[in-house]
Structures are given as structure tokens and as C-alpha cells.
């Protein structure tokens, strides 16, 4: 296939690009490098079936030209990370929604197959139970910036499904739950790489709140594999799927496990949300996906458990060593994953 990956220089995008090339596809990457890094594609930049274009998806002419040449599109381009969203709410919201709207319009005109990457953040506060795709979305008040990312992603999904119903766009939506693994940066506050950096550097591991909030962490390889399974399944068109892992852990326990696996002497400290992120920040107590739907449609099962995910990510962080860009010291964020 000829495949377009927007945001292909990002963490998930770069792993997806490698998987597509490995199975024989020709891949075009469209990325403005606002949050992605060209280094993420270092292993394949010279590949004869890879083309890289540094551009914004909202550049209509370039986007249209890329869509015209593609058989299938994976849309990952987005501003991500709690810190970035809180600091640049308007810019991030406009970028994420406008880029999706632009790509969907171009894809619909040409009836291109689309996989739209969404986020578990669309579930908002949830209701405390395991999250199913048909659940109501319980987003917080518009005045709380923390919910702007989830609101934008929910609008992306609504646009995609409307294009499908009214114009026949063959689109599938995937909701990622804290996708992690090698190459994920802690630059925007992702919890797992932040804890690992702190542990390896001998700094305190900073846990927000009481540490009892729970999450599920998914290996990027599992997420990519599940997404490709959905691409190949015609029955997935017009549907929304959770993808990831349903192995649940409290954030405080996650910090303890990372300290043990790294052999670090770093202490674990708890920081009130107000001290780390300002007053009014709202967290989610529990976020666990139901994987029943994706299991039923394509037989997906996560292959990498939390213990192996941590070991792989720690090993990659050790190997990267001092090559990481300087970071502003900061605490880990409660939700982890690719976006707030």
C-alpha cells in the first residue's frame, strides 16, 4: 500500500512508520516537528520507500497532494502532553481540531481509508468503571483547561463519524490508553518516561496527589499491531475502538516498581496537584479500557505486559543516556501516555 502518516515523526507515529515499511508499504510522513523529532525516524530516514515532508497538515495544498498519492491515511498529528495543553490551550486546541478537519475533508473527497488516532481522554472523568466505547463522555467544565484536549479529540471523532455517515468516508477511530515504550519523551510530562528519568538520574520520583489514581500502560508495539489489524478489517469502518492494555496499576505503585527495576535510591515524594499544576487541576481517579470490542472484531490481545514494558523502556533510556535533550526539572503527571 501507499500510506500517509501525519505526525509520523512522533513517538507512536515513528513506530507505526517502521512497522509499515517492514511489511512492504511505501510511506509518506507529514510532520511539522512541533512535537515530533526527526531523530525518531533515524533508523529509516534513508529507506527507499519512505518520503518525509516537513509541513503542517493545515497546509491545504501539501495535504491534498499527499492524500492524493495515498491508499490509506493514519492521522496522528497533534499537540500532546498535559504541560503543553495547559500552557498553550488555545493554540493546541485549534491545531488539533483544524488539522483533523482539513485531513478528513481531503480524504473524503478521494474516499481514502483513514485511521484516526484519538485518546482515552475523551472519556473525561468517567464513572469509575471499565470504559467501553459506547459509554457517555463525562468531560469537565469548559473553563478547566485540562479538559480541552479531550474535548478536541471528541470533536475529531464526531467529525470523522459524520464524514462516514454522510459522505461515505471509510474511517476507523482508535482510542489509545497511555501508550509507552522506547523513544517516548518526558518533555511534556508523560508519567512513565518522567519516572524513569528521575530514577536513573537519582532525583525524587514525584507522584501527584496520593498516588492511588490508576492507569493502564500499553506497549507501543501492541498499539501499532492492533491498529494495523483494524486497518485490514472492513467491518471496523465507521467504528470506534479502545486499543492498548487493561493491566491496571496505581501511580504510586508504578513509581515503586520503577525504583526497584532501575536499582535507584531515589525517594518517592507526593506533591499536591495545586503545587505542580496550579489551582483547579482535575484528575481522573481510574481509567481502564474494555478491550472486548477489539477482541471481538479482530482477535486483538496485548502481548507485552507491564513488567516487560518497564524493562524495555528502562533499557532504552539507559542506552540513550546523556543524548537526551536538556529538560526543565518537573514532576511527573498523573495520567501518563501520549496526551492528557
PyMOL commands that set and color helices and strands:
alter all, ss='L'
color gray80, all
select helices_A, chain A and resi 11-22+38-41+60-68+82-87+89-110+120-123+145-167+191-201+220-231+234-236+251-262+273-277+292-298+306-323
alter helices_A, ss='H'
color red, helices_A
select strands_A, chain A and resi 2-6+26-31+50-54+72-75+113-119+171-176+179-180+205-208+214-216+218-219+240-243+248-250+268-271
alter strands_A, ss='S'
color yellow, strands_A
deselect
rebuild
show_as cartoon
